[in-house]
Amino acid sequence: MAKVSTNISIDADTKAQAQALLADLGLDLSTAVNIFLRQMIRENAIPFTISRDVPSAVTLAAIENAANDTDMHGPFDSIASLMEALNA
């Protein structure tokens, strides 16, 4: 199969870090990109999950409570009162 060159823009620090990691794995950047592209074709998708770091429902509820100053706990006067609240 014929090889073609492709130019991509990468942040210099990202490239250096990737090359160092790949060198430890015995690969170069070109081989890693080819592995990624072949896996993408094989899976007919990007071969990893791309998502935003979304807080869980529990964390979102805690953020909402903090913003509204509701369902707040503490400060505690003693460790005993803290433990009582935790065990409630």
N, C-alpha and C positions, 0 to 999 in steps of 0.2 A: 504494500500500500504506500502510495506517495506521501511524503511528509511536506507540510506547508508551515511557514512561519506565521505566527500571530503576535501582534503587539498588544499588550495590556498595560494600563497604568496602575501602579501599586505604590502605596505610601512606602518610603524608603525604610522606615523602621519596621513596618510589618513584613516587608520582603526579607530583611536581614534576620528577623526572628524566625520566620518560616524556614529560611534556608538553613539556619543553625539547627532547628528541630529536625528537618528532613535529613540533614547530614548525619545526625545521630541515628536516624532510621535507615541510613544507607541509600537515601534517595536524593534526587535533585528536584528543583522546582518544576522543570518540564515534565518529569515522570509523574510527579504528584498531580499536576494539572491534567495530564492524560488519564490517570486513574480516576480522578473526579469526573471527567467528561464521560468516560466509558461507563462508570457506575450510574451516572445520570441517564444515559441512553438505556442501559439495562433496566433501570427501574421506571423509566419514563417519568421521572420526577427528580427534583433536587434530592440527593440522598441523605438529607438530614432535615430536622425540623427547623423552620425559621419562624420565630415568634417573638412578640414583645414580652418583656418581663412583667407579666401581669400578676398583681398580688392575689392571693387566694381569697375566697369568700370571707373567711375568718379575719384576715388582715384588713380587707376592705371594710368590714363591719367595725373593727377597732378604730380605723381611721375616721370613719363616719362618727362614731361615738366621741372620739377625741375632738373632732371639729365642732360638734354640738354640745360638748361638755356634759354628755350623758353616759350613764352606766360606767362611771369612772370609779376606780378603787385607789385608796391611799391618799395621802401618805399615811403610814401606819405609825402608831405610837410605840409599838413594841414588836418584837419578832413573834410573840404569841398572837397578837392581833393579825399580823400578816399571815401566819400559818392558819389561823381560823378562817380568814377570807379565802385562802388557797384551797382549803379542804371543804369549803361550803358547796 
